Amino acid sequence: MMKQLLFMALASGCLSVHTMYAQQSSKRTVKLSKPDVTTVNRAYVADDKGMHLDARDGAGIAWLNKVAFTTGEIELDIRGKDAFQQSFVGIAFHGVNDSTYESVYFRPFNFKATDSVRRVHAVQYIAMPLYDWPTLRNEHPGKYEKPLEPAPDPNAWFHVRLMINEDLIKVYVNGSSQPSLEVVPLTKEKGKKIGLWAGSGSAGNWKNLAIHDTP
């Protein structure tokens, strides 16, 4: 009996170690300093500090080649700037093509705005092409965009963690234990493309990208 209990304990311990290793090994770090990307309506510069996308009219994406994502967590650092209507920066995921994808993005110029209405428009979820921000704001005000509390410095790097599964998306900023945004996805058409996203007239910087796939 004692031998059986000892064997079960050892087996459980091995299983725990194996499970822990499997969870750790699911993390993928993407080197943005030496990226393999396909850009849409943007040019990029990459160095040891990460990747920079330039500003152009219309939204732009740097799709990460050979990187697929379905469910799990995405972590990265993003930096925009405190310039009104000139800083829309985020990440696209579940991309099917250049016009069909979901995105979570930020408006740093609204992070600490004195206007309380603008502060509500700090973080945004969209599902293109049917559910861009004007449609969501008009039809579901306050549901797919939220303020950030505490508000980050709009000119500094901020850390983002996205928890994404088939039925729920949660957005955490700067290590907060409470999500800044929590939404049910608006589309069932799930591609596997993932990329860095910039809105019209916006440049931005991205670094420290890591993907934790759901086991």
C-alpha positions in Angstrom: 0.0 0.0 0.0 2.8 2.4 0.9 4.6 1.6 -2.3 1.5 2.3 -4.3 1.0 5.7 -2.6 4.6 6.6 -3.1 4.3 5.7 -6.8 1.1 7.8 -7.1 2.8 10.7 -5.5 5.8 10.5 -7.7 3.6 10.1 -10.8 1.6 13.2 -9.7 4.8 15.2 -9.2 6.1 14.2 -12.7 2.7 15.1 -14.2 2.8 18.5 -12.5 6.3 19.2 -13.8 5.4 18.0 -17.3 2.2 20.2 -17.3 4.2 23.2 -16.1 6.8 22.6 -18.8 4.1 22.3 -21.4 2.6 25.5 -20.3 5.9 27.3 -20.3 6.9 25.9 -23.7 3.7 27.3 -25.2 5.1 30.8 -24.9 6.6 32.2 -28.2 8.7 35.4 -28.3 8.6 37.3 -31.6 11.7 39.3 -32.3 10.5 42.6 -33.6 14.1 43.8 -33.8 14.5 41.4 -36.8 11.0 41.0 -38.1 9.7 38.8 -40.9 6.6 40.9 -41.9 4.4 41.8 -44.8 3.3 45.5 -44.5 0.0 47.0 -45.7 0.0 50.8 -46.2 3.0 51.3 -43.9 6.8 51.3 -44.0 8.8 50.1 -40.9 12.1 50.5 -39.2 13.3 47.8 -36.8 16.2 47.8 -34.3 17.0 46.6 -30.8 14.3 48.9 -29.4 11.6 47.1 -31.5 9.6 48.2 -34.5 8.4 51.6 -35.7 5.6 52.0 -38.3 5.3 55.3 -40.1 2.2 57.5 -40.5 0.1 57.4 -43.6 -3.5 58.0 -44.5 -5.7 55.0 -43.8 -5.1 52.1 -41.5 -1.9 50.1 -41.8 -0.8 46.6 -40.6 2.5 44.8 -40.4 1.5 41.2 -40.6 3.9 38.8 -38.9 4.9 36.1 -41.3 5.1 32.5 -40.1 3.3 33.5 -36.9 -0.2 32.0 -36.4 -2.5 32.7 -33.5 -6.0 31.4 -32.6 -6.6 31.6 -28.8 -4.5 32.4 -25.8 -2.7 35.5 -24.7 -0.8 38.2 -26.5 1.6 40.5 -24.6 3.5 43.4 -25.9 4.6 47.0 -25.2 3.2 49.9 -27.3 4.0 53.6 -27.6 2.0 56.3 -29.3 2.0 60.0 -28.6 -0.2 62.7 -27.1 -1.2 64.3 -30.4 -5.0 64.7 -31.0 -6.3 62.4 -33.7 -2.8 61.4 -34.7 -2.1 58.3 -32.5 -4.1 55.1 -33.0 -1.9 52.1 -32.1 -2.7 48.5 -31.4 -2.6 44.9 -32.7 -4.7 43.0 -35.2 -5.5 39.3 -34.8 -7.7 36.6 -36.3 -6.7 38.1 -39.7 -8.2 36.4 -42.8 -6.8 39.0 -45.2 -5.8 42.7 -45.2 -9.4 43.9 -44.7 -10.9 41.1 -42.5 -9.6 40.9 -38.9 -10.2 41.9 -35.3 -8.2 44.5 -33.5 -7.7 46.1 -30.1 -6.1 49.5 -30.3 -5.5 52.5 -28.2 -5.8 56.3 -28.5 -3.0 57.7 -26.3 -4.1 61.3 -26.9 -7.3 60.4 -24.9 -5.6 58.7 -22.0 -5.5 61.8 -19.8 -7.8 64.1 -21.7 -9.6 66.7 -19.6 -12.8 66.0 -21.5 -14.4 63.0 -19.8 -16.1 61.9 -23.0 -12.7 61.6 -24.7 -11.3 59.6 -21.9 -13.9 57.0 -22.5 -12.4 56.5 -26.0 -9.0 55.3 -24.7 -9.1 51.6 -25.8 -11.2 50.2 -28.6 -12.2 46.8 -30.1 -13.2 46.5 -33.7 -14.0 43.6 -36.1 -13.4 44.6 -39.7 -14.9 45.2 -42.1 -18.4 45.2 -40.7 -17.8 46.6 -37.2 -15.5 49.6 -37.4 -15.5 52.1 -34.6 -18.1 54.5 -36.0 -20.7 51.7 -36.3 -19.9 50.4 -32.8 -20.0 53.9 -31.2 -23.3 54.8 -32.8 -25.0 51.5 -32.2 -23.4 50.4 -28.9 -22.1 53.5 -27.2 -19.6 52.7 -24.4 -19.6 49.0 -25.0 -16.6 48.4 -27.2 -14.4 51.3 -26.0 -13.5 52.2 -22.4 -11.2 54.5 -20.4 -7.9 53.4 -18.9 -7.7 53.6 -15.1 -5.1 54.5 -14.0 -4.3 56.4 -17.2 -0.8 55.8 -18.6 1.5 58.5 -19.8 0.3 59.1 -23.4 3.9 59.6 -24.6 5.4 56.6 -22.8 5.6 52.9 -23.4 2.6 50.9 -21.9 2.2 47.2 -21.5 -0.7 45.3 -22.9 -2.0 41.8 -22.3 -4.8 40.4 -24.3 -6.7 37.3 -23.2 -8.5 35.9 -26.3 -10.7 32.9 -26.6 -13.6 32.0 -28.8 -16.2 33.7 -26.6 -14.4 36.5 -24.7 -11.7 39.1 -25.1 -10.1 40.8 -22.1 -7.6 43.7 -22.3 -5.3 44.4 -19.4 -2.9 47.4 -19.3 0.2 48.0 -17.2 -0.2 44.9 -15.1 -3.7 45.8 -13.8 -5.6 42.9 -12.2 -8.8 44.2 -13.7 -9.5 44.3 -17.4 -9.8 47.7 -19.0 -12.0 46.3 -21.7 -14.0 43.1 -21.9 -16.0 42.2 -25.0 -17.7 39.3 -26.7 -16.2 38.9 -30.2 -18.4 40.2 -33.0 -17.3 37.7 -35.7 -17.0 33.9 -36.0 -14.7 34.2 -39.0 -11.4 33.5 -37.4 -8.2 33.7 -39.4 -4.8 33.0 -37.9 -2.9 36.1 -39.0 -1.6 38.5 -36.4 0.0 41.9 -36.9 0.9 45.3 -35.6 -1.9 47.8 -36.3 -1.8 51.6 -36.8 -4.8 53.8 -37.6 -5.1 56.6 -40.1 -2.4 59.3 -39.8 -0.7 57.4 -37.0 2.9 56.2 -36.4 3.8 54.0 -33.5 6.3 51.7 -31.8 6.0 48.1 -30.6 8.3 45.8 -28.7 8.5 42.8 -26.4 5.9 40.8 -28.2 5.1 37.3 -26.7 2.3 34.9 -27.5 1.0 32.3 -25.1 -1.0 29.8 -27.0 -3.9 28.0 -25.3 -2.7 24.4 -24.7 
